[in-house]
Amino acid sequence: MSSTSKILDDMQLATSLARSIIKAVENAGGTDEDVQFFTTPYSSDTWRDIDKVIDNAVKSLKKMFVLTVDYGRPLEDSIKAGGYDTVEDGINDYIFPRTDDEWGKVERTFKFYDYDSELTDEEIIRDINQNGYNPATVREFLRFGEANPEIQKHFPIIALGSISRKGGKVATYSDSNKRRLVIDSSNPRNSNQCRFLAVKKRIYVIE
């Protein structure tokens, strides 16, 4: 093999590796600043920081978030506060009625669950429940989206805790960095491409 061919092969390998790393960082919830490490000319410091970038992205995925949820707030107000680019019709208090447990203002601990294989919603809910969490309801989901809009741009997020009168669940998807709030009726779904929002079972009533 000539030296020129060797150089070209090495360049293709480096490009492929960079693309794979960028995709992994995006899927793990990395920010635009994280991705910028791999879209600017490499310096000696860049590769030294790669482990740090990926580690931070993975930590953001596994991070637990504590937020106060106002269960009495109309869904229309929560959607408006979330600043979504598009919203599917039918996400309202009639289609997604409150459960008996949804009242008052409550401090909730949120975290993501993700899976490597295709699972049914029932299998995912069972796993989340066994780990001391419940799938997020639509009101919890909207509160999380209001507080963390950037995270919703990196991967689909599903809330399995509320079922509409027509059988769908609320989800967010991102197209060209725009956030879409939709009703998703897929089941089973491509679980390895999604993140499932959950809340810790124990709750603390504030008022």
C-alpha positions as CSV (number, residue, x, y, z in Angstrom):
1,M,0.0,0.0,0.0
2,S,1.4,3.4,-0.9
3,S,1.9,6.1,1.7
4,T,-0.9,8.2,0.1
5,S,-3.4,5.4,0.3
6,K,-2.4,4.8,3.9
7,I,-3.0,8.4,4.7
8,L,-6.4,8.4,3.0
9,D,-7.4,5.2,4.9
10,D,-6.3,6.8,8.2
11,M,-8.3,9.9,7.4
12,Q,-11.4,7.9,6.6
13,L,-11.0,6.0,9.9
14,A,-10.5,9.2,11.9
15,T,-13.6,10.7,10.3
16,S,-15.7,7.6,11.0
17,L,-14.5,7.5,14.6
18,A,-15.3,11.2,15.1
19,R,-18.8,10.8,13.7
20,S,-19.4,7.8,15.9
21,I,-18.2,9.7,19.0
22,I,-20.4,12.8,18.1
23,K,-23.5,10.6,17.7
24,A,-22.7,8.8,21.0
25,V,-22.3,12.2,22.8
26,E,-25.6,13.4,21.3
27,N,-27.5,10.3,22.2
28,A,-26.2,10.4,25.8
29,G,-27.4,14.0,26.2
30,G,-24.2,16.0,25.5
31,T,-24.5,19.7,24.8
32,D,-23.5,21.6,21.7
33,E,-20.4,22.6,23.5
34,D,-19.5,19.0,24.0
35,V,-20.0,18.2,20.4
36,Q,-17.9,21.2,19.4
37,F,-14.8,19.3,20.7
38,F,-15.1,17.1,17.6
39,T,-16.0,19.7,15.0
40,T,-13.1,22.0,15.4
41,P,-9.4,21.4,14.5
42,Y,-7.9,19.0,17.0
43,S,-5.4,20.2,19.5
44,S,-3.3,18.2,21.9
45,D,-5.8,19.1,24.6
46,T,-8.8,17.9,22.7
47,W,-8.1,14.2,22.8
48,R,-7.1,14.5,26.4
49,D,-10.5,15.9,27.2
50,I,-12.5,13.4,25.2
51,D,-13.0,11.1,28.2
52,K,-14.2,14.0,30.2
53,V,-16.7,15.1,27.6
54,I,-18.2,11.6,27.2
55,D,-18.2,11.1,31.0
56,N,-20.1,14.4,31.5
57,A,-22.6,13.4,28.8
58,V,-23.3,10.0,30.3
59,K,-23.6,11.6,33.8
60,S,-26.3,14.0,32.4
61,L,-28.2,11.0,31.3
62,K,-27.9,9.2,34.6
63,K,-28.4,12.4,36.7
64,M,-31.4,12.7,39.0
65,F,-33.3,15.9,38.8
66,V,-35.4,17.3,41.7
67,L,-38.3,19.6,40.7
68,T,-41.5,20.8,42.3
69,V,-44.6,19.7,40.3
70,D,-47.9,21.7,40.6
71,Y,-50.5,19.1,39.8
72,G,-53.3,21.6,39.9
73,R,-51.8,23.6,37.0
74,P,-53.8,23.3,33.7
75,L,-51.9,21.4,31.0
76,E,-52.4,24.3,28.7
77,D,-50.4,26.5,31.0
78,S,-47.6,23.9,31.3
79,I,-47.4,23.4,27.6
80,K,-47.1,27.2,27.0
81,A,-44.4,27.4,29.7
82,G,-42.5,24.6,28.0
83,G,-42.0,26.6,24.8
84,Y,-42.4,23.7,22.4
85,D,-42.0,24.3,18.7
86,T,-45.0,22.2,17.8
87,V,-47.8,20.6,19.9
88,E,-50.1,17.9,18.8
89,D,-53.8,18.5,19.3
90,G,-55.4,16.6,22.1
91,I,-53.0,17.2,25.0
92,N,-55.3,18.7,27.5
93,D,-56.9,18.0,30.9
94,Y,-59.9,16.3,29.4
95,I,-57.9,13.8,27.3
96,F,-55.4,13.3,30.1
97,P,-57.4,13.5,33.3
98,R,-55.6,13.7,36.7
99,T,-55.2,10.6,38.8
100,D,-56.2,10.4,42.5
101,D,-52.5,10.9,43.4
102,E,-52.1,14.1,41.4
103,W,-52.9,17.0,43.7
104,G,-51.1,19.9,45.4
105,K,-47.5,20.9,44.8
106,V,-45.1,18.0,45.3
107,E,-41.3,17.8,45.1
108,R,-40.4,14.9,42.8
109,T,-37.1,13.2,41.9
110,F,-36.7,12.5,38.2
111,K,-34.4,10.1,36.3
112,F,-34.1,8.4,32.9
113,Y,-34.4,4.8,32.1
114,D,-33.0,3.4,28.8
115,Y,-33.0,-0.1,27.3
116,D,-30.9,-2.0,24.7
117,S,-33.8,-3.9,23.2
118,E,-37.3,-3.5,21.9
119,L,-39.7,-3.9,24.9
120,T,-43.4,-3.4,25.4
121,D,-44.6,-0.5,27.5
122,E,-45.8,-3.0,30.1
123,E,-42.3,-4.5,30.4
124,I,-40.7,-1.1,30.8
125,I,-43.2,0.0,33.4
126,R,-42.6,-3.2,35.4
127,D,-38.9,-2.7,35.4
128,I,-39.2,1.0,36.4
129,N,-41.6,0.0,39.3
130,Q,-39.2,-2.7,40.5
131,N,-36.5,-0.1,40.9
132,G,-38.5,2.1,43.2
133,Y,-39.8,4.6,40.5
134,N,-43.0,5.2,38.6
135,P,-43.2,6.2,35.0
136,A,-43.7,10.0,34.7
137,T,-47.2,11.3,34.2
138,V,-48.0,14.0,31.6
139,R,-47.9,16.7,34.3
140,E,-44.6,15.5,35.6
141,F,-43.3,15.2,32.0
142,L,-44.3,18.8,31.2
143,R,-42.7,20.1,34.3
144,F,-39.4,18.4,33.4
145,G,-39.6,19.7,29.9
146,E,-40.1,23.3,31.1
147,A,-37.0,23.0,33.4
148,N,-34.8,21.1,30.9
149,P,-35.7,21.9,27.3
150,E,-32.2,21.3,25.9
151,I,-32.2,17.6,27.0
152,Q,-35.4,17.0,24.9
153,K,-33.4,17.9,21.8
154,H,-31.0,15.0,22.0
155,F,-33.3,11.9,22.0
156,P,-37.0,10.9,22.2
157,I,-38.4,11.0,25.7
158,I,-41.5,9.1,26.6
159,A,-43.9,9.5,29.6
160,L,-45.6,6.1,30.2
161,G,-47.4,7.2,33.4
162,S,-50.5,8.8,31.8
163,I,-52.7,7.2,29.2
164,S,-55.0,9.3,27.1
165,R,-58.7,8.5,26.7
166,K,-57.6,7.2,23.3
167,G,-54.7,5.1,24.6
168,G,-51.7,7.2,23.7
169,K,-48.8,8.5,25.8
170,V,-47.1,11.8,25.7
171,A,-43.6,12.1,24.2
172,T,-41.2,14.6,22.8
173,Y,-39.2,14.2,19.6
174,S,-36.7,16.6,18.0
175,D,-36.3,17.5,14.3
176,S,-33.6,19.9,13.3
177,N,-33.2,21.0,16.9
178,K,-37.0,21.7,17.2
179,R,-39.0,20.1,20.0
180,R,-42.2,18.4,19.1
181,L,-44.7,17.4,21.8
182,V,-46.8,14.5,20.6
183,I,-49.1,11.7,21.6
184,D,-47.4,8.4,20.9
185,S,-49.3,5.2,20.5
186,S,-46.4,2.9,19.6
187,N,-46.3,-0.4,21.6
188,P,-43.9,-2.1,21.5
189,R,-41.5,0.6,20.5
190,N,-37.8,0.9,19.6
191,S,-36.8,1.2,23.3
192,N,-33.1,1.5,22.5
193,Q,-33.7,4.8,20.7
194,C,-35.8,6.4,23.5
195,R,-35.4,7.5,27.1
196,F,-38.2,6.9,29.6
197,L,-38.8,9.6,32.2
198,A,-39.5,8.3,35.7
199,V,-40.2,9.7,39.2
200,K,-39.2,8.3,42.5
201,K,-42.1,6.7,44.3
202,R,-41.7,8.5,47.6
203,I,-43.2,12.0,47.4
204,Y,-43.0,15.1,49.7
205,V,-46.0,17.4,49.9
206,I,-45.0,21.1,50.1
207,E,-48.5,22.5,50.3
